């Protein structure tokens, strides 16, 4: 049994190159299936894997096959839907296999939601209207939940930022202890300490002056 060799995913700099050789290739659909439309088959697979956020040929073919099936309109795969879905996946930019699967679900849910919106607009009777409206409502609630899931997953993968040197101006408060920033929230393991000692009240100065002057008066 032979396994498909890994695909070396291009670097982000190469992926953003807008030359024809570096743009994401199109997919040719046929009754027998689909194929990546690129003059260099190996480079075409690399560019497609980079667009889908996967690391090898097996994952690329799996995600691509699922997107082809999700693009079906009128009983067959839709070239326009598929091109749109691949473009949206690329623009979101999944960075690992989990994000690749989640983003593929997101674009599929969006396409299905728009399909339900079309059915709702062209409903012939109340039953069709209610069915399309319920399906559209479920899909439009699912989509923002998927966005939240992607945001949470990405925030967990980002390293925490530790602040070591803090400059405090007069009248400010210094944070003493280990300071770690998570999602723009600064957390300290100790309570804040005043940066500068408060000025002594003017009355206390006068009392000391009077006390110093009293022996001289008696003398």
N, C-alpha and C positions, 0 to 999 in steps of 0.2 A: 504494500500500500504506500503510495507516495503522497506526501503532503505538499501543499502549495507553498512556495518560498515566501519569506517575508518581504514586504515592500518597504523600501526605505522612504519614509515620508519626507518630502522636501521641507527645508527650513522655512520659518515664517517670512523671511525676506524674499525667498524664491516664490512663495505662495502669493505675495502681493504684487509680483511683477505682472504688468498688464500686457506683455507681449503675447502674440497669438499662441506661441509654444507653451506659455505658462498659464493660460486661462483654463478654467475648468471645462473639460470636453463635454460635448452633448452625448445623449444616449439615443441610439438608433433602435426603434421598436420594430418587431416583425412578428408574424404569427408563430414563429418558433421561439421567440423570447426577445432578448435585448442584447446590445453590444455597445461598448464604449467607442464613440466615433472620434478617433485620433490617428494621425498617420504613423505615430510611434506607439505601438500597443503598450510597451512597458512604461513609457512616460505617461501615457493616458491613464494607466492604472495608478501610478504614483499621484498624479494630480487629483484623481477622483478620491483616492484614499485620504489625501490631505483635506479636501473639501468636506468629506464626511467625518473627519476627526478620528479615523481608525488607523491601526498600525500594520495590518497585514491584509493579504488578498482575501482570505476567508471572511474576515469581518467586513471588508469592503463589499464583497459580493452579497453577504447576508443583509446588510443594511440597504443596499441598492435594490435587491430583490423585494424587500418589504416596501420600499418607497414606490416601486413600480406597481405593486398590487394596490397600495393605498391611493394611487393616482387614477384608478379605474373610473371611467365615466361612460355611461351608455353601454356597459358590458365589456369594455376593452380599455387597456391602459391608454392614458391621455398624455401625449408628448408635451403639451403645454403645461399641464399640472405637474408633471415630473420635473421639467426644467425649473419651474417655479420652486418646487420643494427642495431640490438640490441647491438652488441659489440661496434660499432662506437658511438651510443648514449651514452652508458655508459662511454666510454673514454672521450668524450667531457664534460660530467658531467653537465647536466642542473640542475639549482638550484631552479627553480620555474616553475609554469605552463606555463608562456610565453616562457621561454627558452625550456621547454619540447616540445612545439608545433613547435617552430622554428627549433630545432635540428632534430626533426622527419622529417620536410620538407627538411632539408639539406641532410640527408642521403638518402631520397627518390629521390631527384634531382640527387644526385651522381649516384645512381643505374640506373636511367633512362638515364643519360648521357652516362654511360658505355654501356648500351643497344643500344643506338643510334650509338655509336662508333663501336659496333659489326656489326650493320646493314650497316654502311657506308663501313666497310672493306669487306663486302660480297655483296655489291650492284651488281645486274646483268645488270642494264641499267642506263642511265643518269638520268631518272626520280627518281629512287630509291636513286641514289647517291645524287642528289640535295635535296630530302626530308630529308634524314638522316643528311646531312651536315647542313641544316638550323635548324633542331631540336637540333642537337648537339651544334651548336653555341649559341642558346638561353639558353640552359641549363647550358653551361659552363660560360655564362655571369651572370646567375642567382646565381650560387653557391658562387662566391666571394662577391656578393651583400649581400647574406645571412650572410656570415662571418662578413662583416662590420656591419650589423644590430645587430648581437649578441654582437660584441665588444662594440658598442655604448650603447646598453642596459645594459650590465654589468658595463660599466664605470659610468653610471648614478646611479647605485645602490651602488657603492662603496663610503664610507664616505670620506669627505675631510679631509686632514691632516693639522692641525694648528700648526705652529712653534712658541713657546713662548720664548725660550732662544736661542740667537744667539751670538756666540763668534766671534769676529773680531780681526784679527791680525794687526800689524802695517802695514800701507800702503794700507789696504783694505777698502772697503766701507760697511757701515752698512745700513740695511733696517729698517727704522723707521716706526712703525705702525703695524696694524694687517696683518699678512702674512698667506695666505692660499694657499695650493698646490692642483692643479687640474691637473690630468694626466701629472705629472712631470713638470708642469709649475708653477712657483712661482709668485704670484700676490700680490702686495702691494698697500695699499691705499694712500701712501705718497712717494715722490721721495727719492732716496737714499741720505744719508748724509755722508760726509767724516768721517772716523773713527778717524783720527788723524790730528791735525792742521799742515799745511805745515810749514817747517822750515823757519825761518826768513832769508832773503838774507844777505849774508856776508857784502855787501856794507852798509846796514843800520846800522849794528853794528859799523862799522868804523866811520860813521858820528856822532853817539852819543859819541863815544870815543873822537873825535876831539872837540866836543862841550863841553865835560866835562873838557878837558885839556886846553881850551882857557882861562878861568878865572885864572888858575894857571900861565899861561904864562904872563898875564898882571900884576899879583901880583909880 
